[in-house]
Amino acid sequence: MDTKKLASALIPDTDLLPLEEYERMYPPRDLKKGAEVTRLAPSPTGFIHLGNLYSALADERIAHTTGGIFYLRIEDTDEKRRVEGAVESVIRSLKYFNVNFDEGAEIDSPLNSYGPYYQRRRAAIYRAFAKDLIERGLAYPCFCTEDELNKVREEQTANKLITGYYGEYAVCRNLTEEQIYANLAAGKPFVIRLKSQGSTQNKLTFRDRIKGEITVTENDQDVVILKSDGIPTYHFAHAIDDHFMRTTLVIRGEEWLSSLPVHIELFKVLGFPMPAYGHTCSLMKVDGGTKRKLSKRKDPELSLDYYRRAGYYPVAVVKYLMTILNSNFEEWERKNPEADYTQFKFTIEKMGKSGALFDLDKLNDISKTELSKLSAAQMYDFLNGWVQEFGTDSDRAHFADRAYIESILALIMGIGGKKRRKDIERAEQGVRLIAYFFDDAFAPDRSWRFDADTVNAVISSFAALYDPADDNQAWFAKVKEVAAQNGFAAEMSDYKADPSKFKGSVADVAEILRIAITGMPNSPDLCTIMGILGRDRCLARMNAAMLN
């Protein structure tokens, strides 16, 4: 068979460059020894999830720790899955978590010398290499219809055979020259398939950068490399792109291990050195006592939108993922509590080989710790950012008074005290936590432990004595005075000595006042809260709390 003639008939493009020209167009990168070039290569579907962030963080940390490059490539070979604005959404979502690209699709960078970074815009490159494979007898046209392929798959399944296009089931592999040209003359649509040289009798040993040495069966499937519209499949395109974008390390999910034999063969027939591969373990969760993979359908926490809408502090999410990604990160952070996480020497060798357990409670703890480190101004900026995007109109009105909010946050966070409080774990919870400082959001839960006469007597007695100019010592002295006036122990030591002599202790009096002012039995320092609220609002709340 005249394969050069066949290649020209199947791919008649006259503007394809000689293959060596692409090597000149995309030369090896000028980077220091050991620098890694990594990439994130999503489809433009608009859905980016925790697994994407997990891999992207590993890619970004490895590239930047080694002085390399992290780039964004969009694998848009399936036009039907494209969602408008998806690429911008990927960039924006990852940037929120401080994962930034050095070059790539929609990235304004002087390093953008290896594009286009959209696969559909690189069609000529793929077609040039597909044409070369046809000329070398390593690829051929397949005219099988979907119905015919489905029937083959059903037969294989019924006979408990591996499904696919191989061996005796690769019916177009051995078409004669006359049959091929007759099909072309008849206008039959076709795809281009790889003519696999492999055999399932052979085993390959592969060094995975994460999992170590693994053994896989050689590929014998005649996979599609060009679809009927002339656009490549993912398998073919990624091999060519990773070579010419000079990718040195591909980090991807372990679900891609089954495709590894195909990718090994493609790099071999194309004559390209393979980049290193590292297959990450799946993110797991405990559900009903058993572990399972996080699911788009079952687990809202898989979506990155979940963390933005709930207002998780982005550094906390990143640090939590770092504890999963590198086993020695937590120990490093304990030794360097004030250091930026980017100073940690991230290595692929410390990545886990088996399923990583995702623990939302642990993330919440990390988030509380990270937020407790902020100043009142930094916390305001964080909460206000969430309020402007996800809050209510009332929230936005509240946050218009920056000085007032900062005074509240300084109290809530224990700024200036001996020990920082860790009351806030995420923005949404933080905004709701301070709602009682605003009359339109004040929704008291007044579950009194004393009868109406006692409650009224305590509140009215304190209201008569209250002076907003009092410092904490003077304020508490008046609480003690109210306790003594109303049958409560003014000193805790007296109450503990003989509780039967009193209605309760000074702590109970403080609780009555706390519920009257904040609507809750527990809060930060009540004297400071009352100072923030002001005399008129405090007296109004005490009056409203009196029981009829």
C-alpha positions, 0 to 999 in steps of 0.5 A, spaced: 500 500 500 502 506 498 502 510 505 504 516 502 498 517 497 493 514 503 496 520 508 495 525 502 488 522 501 486 522 508 489 529 510 490 533 504 492 539 508 497 543 504 499 548 509 502 543 514 509 544 516 515 539 516 515 536 523 522 538 525 519 545 524 515 544 530 522 542 534 524 549 532 518 553 534 518 550 541 525 549 543 527 546 550 526 551 555 532 555 558 531 553 565 536 551 571 537 544 572 532 540 576 526 546 574 520 542 573 515 544 568 508 543 570 501 544 567 493 544 569 489 542 563 482 542 564 476 541 559 472 548 559 466 545 562 465 551 567 466 546 573 472 546 577 472 542 584 477 540 590 480 535 586 482 540 581 485 545 586 488 539 589 492 537 583 493 544 581 496 546 588 501 540 587 503 542 580 504 550 582 508 548 588 513 543 585 514 548 579 515 554 583 519 550 589 524 548 583 524 554 579 520 552 574 514 554 570 506 552 571 502 553 565 494 553 563 492 549 557 485 548 555 483 541 552 477 543 548 477 538 543 470 536 545 466 542 543 460 540 545 462 540 553 464 548 552 461 553 557 462 560 556 466 563 561 469 557 563 476 558 562 476 565 566 472 561 572 478 556 572 483 562 573 479 566 578 477 560 582 484 558 583 487 565 584 482 566 590 486 560 593 493 563 591 494 558 585 497 563 580 499 561 573 506 563 569 503 562 562 497 559 558 490 560 556 488 567 558 494 569 562 497 575 560 505 573 560 511 575 557 512 567 557 507 565 552 511 562 547 509 555 547 502 557 545 496 557 542 494 554 549 487 551 546 488 545 543 483 546 537 487 552 535 493 547 535 489 542 530 495 543 524 500 540 529 496 534 530 494 533 523 501 533 521 503 528 526 497 524 524 499 524 517 506 522 518 504 516 522 499 514 516 505 515 512 509 510 516 504 505 516 502 506 524 495 509 523 489 508 518 482 510 517 476 507 520 469 507 517 466 503 523 459 507 525 457 508 532 452 502 531 457 497 529 462 499 534 456 498 539 454 491 537 462 489 537 462 492 545 455 488 546 458 482 543 465 483 547 461 484 554 457 478 553 463 473 552 466 477 558 472 479 553 476 486 554 472 491 550 475 495 545 478 496 538 483 490 537 485 484 534 480 481 530 475 486 532 479 491 529 475 490 522 478 496 519 485 495 520 486 490 514 482 494 509 485 493 502 487 499 498 481 498 494 476 498 500 479 504 503 478 508 496 472 506 495 469 508 502 472 515 501 469 515 494 462 513 497 463 519 502 463 515 508 466 519 514 472 516 518 476 517 524 484 515 524 486 510 529 493 508 531 495 501 529 498 499 535 504 495 535 503 492 542 501 485 545 497 484 552 502 478 553 507 483 554 508 487 561 511 494 562 514 497 568 513 504 569 516 509 575 511 513 577 513 519 581 508 518 586 506 511 587 513 508 585 514 502 580 508 499 577 507 494 572 502 495 566 500 491 560 502 493 554 497 497 549 494 493 544 488 497 542 487 501 536 485 508 539 482 513 535 487 519 534 483 524 530 476 524 530 471 525 524 472 532 524 479 532 524 480 534 531 484 530 535 482 525 541 485 527 548 490 521 548 493 524 542 493 531 543 496 531 550 502 527 548 504 532 542 502 538 547 506 536 553 512 535 548 512 541 545 510 545 551 516 542 554 512 539 560 517 535 565 512 532 570 504 531 569 501 530 575 494 527 575 489 523 578 489 515 579 483 514 574 488 515 569 492 509 570 488 505 566 490 510 560 498 509 561 499 504 556 496 508 551 500 514 552 506 510 553 505 507 546 503 514 543 510 517 546 514 511 543 511 512 536 511 519 536 518 519 538 518 523 544 521 522 550 515 522 556 515 527 561 515 524 568 508 522 571 505 522 578 498 519 579 495 522 585 491 518 590 483 519 590 480 524 595 476 520 600 471 521 606 468 517 611 461 515 610 457 511 614 463 508 617 466 506 610 471 510 606 469 512 599 471 517 594 468 524 594 462 525 589 460 530 585 453 528 586 453 526 593 458 531 596 457 539 596 464 540 599 467 537 592 465 544 589 470 550 590 464 554 590 462 551 596 468 554 600 467 560 597 460 561 598 461 558 606 467 563 606 473 559 608 479 563 608 483 561 602 490 560 606 486 555 610 484 551 605 491 551 601 494 549 608 489 543 609 490 541 602 498 541 604 497 537 610 494 531 605 499 533 599 505 532 603 506 528 609 511 532 613 508 539 612 504 539 619 511 538 622 514 543 618 509 548 620 509 546 628 516 548 627 515 554 623 508 557 625 509 564 623 512 562 616 508 563 610 507 556 607 510 558 600 517 557 604 515 550 605 520 545 600 514 541 597 516 535 594 513 530 590 516 524 593 512 526 600 505 525 596 501 520 599 501 513 595 494 511 597 487 514 598 487 521 602 482 522 607 478 529 607 476 531 614 472 537 614 472 538 621 480 538 621 479 544 615 475 548 620 480 547 626 485 550 621 481 555 618 479 558 626 487 558 627 488 562 621 483 567 622 485 568 629 492 570 626 489 576 623 488 583 625 481 587 626 483 590 619 485 584 615 479 580 618 474 586 616 477 586 609 476 578 609 469 578 611 467 584 607 469 581 601 465 575 602 459 580 604 459 584 598 459 577 594 454 573 598 451 577 603 445 580 604 443 587 603 443 588 610 450 585 611 452 590 606 449 596 610 452 593 616 459 593 613 459 600 611 461 602 617 468 600 617 470 603 624 464 600 628 465 593 625 473 593 626 471 595 634 467 588 634 472 584 631 477 586 636 473 584 641 470 577 638 478 575 636 481 577 643 485 582 640 489 586 645 488 580 650 493 575 653 490 569 648 487 570 641 480 567 641 478 562 635 471 564 635 470 564 627 472 559 622 469 562 616 466 568 613 459 566 613 459 564 620 463 570 622 458 575 619 452 571 623 456 571 629 456 579 630 449 580 628 447 582 635 451 588 634 445 590 629 438 592 631 435 589 625 439 583 625 438 582 633 434 576 634 435 574 642 433 567 644 431 569 652 431 562 655 431 565 662 433 560 668 429 565 673 422 567 674 419 573 671 420 577 678 427 576 679 429 577 672 425 584 672 428 586 678 436 584 676 435 588 670 431 594 673 436 594 678 442 594 673 439 599 669 439 604 674 446 604 676 449 603 669 454 608 667 457 607 660 463 611 663 465 605 668 471 601 666 471 593 667 472 594 674 467 599 676 462 595 671 463 589 675 462 592 682 455 594 680 454 587 678 456 585 684 451 590 688 445 588 684 447 581 686 447 583 693 440 587 692 436 581 689 438 575 693 444 573 689 451 571 692 456 577 690 462 573 691 463 566 688 466 564 695 460 565 699 456 561 694 460 555 694 460 555 701 453 555 702 449 555 695 442 554 699 442 561 702 442 564 695 438 565 689 444 564 685 451 567 684 454 573 681 455 569 675 447 568 674 446 575 675 451 577 669 448 571 665 441 575 666 444 581 663 448 578 658 441 575 655 438 581 656 443 585 652 446 580 647 440 575 647 445 569 648 447 566 655 455 566 653 459 572 649 465 575 649 466 581 655 459 584 656 462 590 659 466 591 652 460 589 648 455 594 652 461 600 650 460 598 643 453 598 643 452 605 647 448 607 652 441 608 649 441 601 645 443 598 652 438 601 656 433 599 650 435 592 650 434 591 657 427 595 657 425 590 652 427 584 655 423 585 662 418 580 662 411 582 663 
